[in-house]
Amino acid sequence: MTAVRRMALFSVFGLGFVVSIPAGGAPRDKDPREEKLEGTWRQTHAEFDGQDNTEGERPFRNHWTITRDRITIYVKGAHSGAWSYRLDPSRKPAAIDLTTTAGGKDVTYPCIYKLDGDELTVCLQNFPERGRPQSFETKPGSGVGKYVYVRARPGDEKAPPPDKK
């Protein structure tokens, strides 16, 4: 069974949504796969349309806090929005749908993800009508962003990601 989340989105790749969608539905048992995603994740890599944007994103100190009910987005240490999400780890690659409300209607961004120990990689399609990314590679004109996060230790979200060598 897939897990369903309700949330809001503030800003992703220049999209400026600010929405609050309360969590709803009946209580359910937690899927053990979800527990591995729960926690705070610090962004270490960002790329879009085949271009590395890590240096440009570094000052924003982007991090996510993932709970059973939401992914909350923080920029420069301040809350900047959230998503609802639905996981389908049985797909290859594993799927995650990030949903927000824009212009009074729900918009779902089809994504893929992989979790490798304490590293989470998410590829997000910025143009939902183009469908879910099929690989963890971004290409010019694809509309796909690739974001790598590492599980944060207390205080990590306050500092920019370390320089890549």
N, C-alpha and C positions, 0 to 999 in steps of 0.2 A: 504494500500500500504506500502511496506517496504521502508526504507530509505537506500540509497546506498552511501558509502563513499569510497574515494580513498586515500591511504596513504602508509607509509613505516614502516618497523620494524627494530629495531636495535638489541636488545638482549632480549631474553626471555628464561629463563631456560637453559642458556648456548648456545643457538643458536645465531650465530653472523652474522646477516644480516644487511647490511646498504644499503638502497635503497630509491630512491625518485620517487614517482609516483604522477604526478600532478592530482588535482581534475579535473573532466571533466563532460561533459553532460550539458544539458540545465538547467537553473535555475528552481527551484521548490519551492512550498510553504512548509514551515516548518511544520512538524508533531508535535502537542503539546506534544506527548510523548517524543520526542527528547529533548525538552527544559528542562525536568527534569534531563536528564543526563548531560547537558552542565554545565561545570565548572571544577574546579580543585579538584582532588580526591587523598587523601593521603593513602597509603597502611598501614593497621594495622594488617593484618594476611596473612600468606602465608603457603601453604602446597602442597606437591606433593607426589603422590603415597601413600597416607595415613600417611605421616610423616609431622609433624609440622616443618616448616622451618622459622618461624617468626623471631627467634633470629638471624639466619644466614643472613636474608634479611635486618634486621634493619639498619645496617650501610650504606646501599645503598640509604636510604630515597626515595624509589621509589614512584613516583606519576604520575598521568595521568592528562592531560588537554584535556577535551572533548569539541569539538566545532561541529558546523553543518557539517564540512567537514572532521574532523579527530580526532583521539585519538593520542595525542603526549605524548611520554614517556620521563620522566626525571629521572635520576639516579644521586644522590649526587648533585642535583640542576642543572645539565647540561643536555641539550637536548641529548637524546640517540636514537631517532628514532620515528616512527609513524606507524599507521595502517590505512588502509581503513576499513570501517565496514558497515555491513548491519544488521539492526534490524528486528526481527519478534516478536513483543510483543504478537501476537495472539497465538503463540505456548505455550504449557504447558509442561515444564517450558519455559519461554521466551527465544528466540534464538538470539544470536549475532554471526556473522561470522567476523573474523579478517583476513584481507588479506594483504599479502606482496608479493614481488617478490624475488625468490631465484633461482640462476642458470638460469636466463633469463625467468623464467615462474612464473605465479602467484601461490601462495600457500595460501589456505584458511584453517584457524584453526576453526573448528566448536566448538562453545561455547554455554553455557547457562548463563543467568544472572537473578538477581532479584534486585529490587530497593525497599528498605524499608526506607522511609524517606530520611535521609542523609547518608545511608549506601548502598553501591553497592557491590554485590558479583558476581564474575565471575568465572565460572569453564571452563577451557580451555583444550581441547584435544591436546596434543603435537604431536600425531601421527594421522594426519587427516584421514588416511585410516581406522582407527578404528571407525570413526563416532562421532556424538555428544554425550557428556555426558547426561545421563538420570536423574541424581540427583545431589544434592550439596554435595555429599559424595565422598571422594577420597579413593581409595583402593590400596594396594600394587600391582604393575604391571599394573595398569590401564592406565598410561600415562596421567592422569588428574591432573591438578593443580587447586587449589582453592585459590582465592585471594579476600580479603575483603578490601574495600576502604571506607573511610569516607570523606564527603564533607569537603574540607579544608577551613580554614580561611586564610586571608593574612599572609604569613610567615610560615604557617604550613609545607610547603614542604621543608623548610630548616632544620627542626628538625626531629630527628628520632621519630618513633611512640612511644607513651607512653607505659610503661611496663604494661602487663596484670597482673591482680591480681587473 
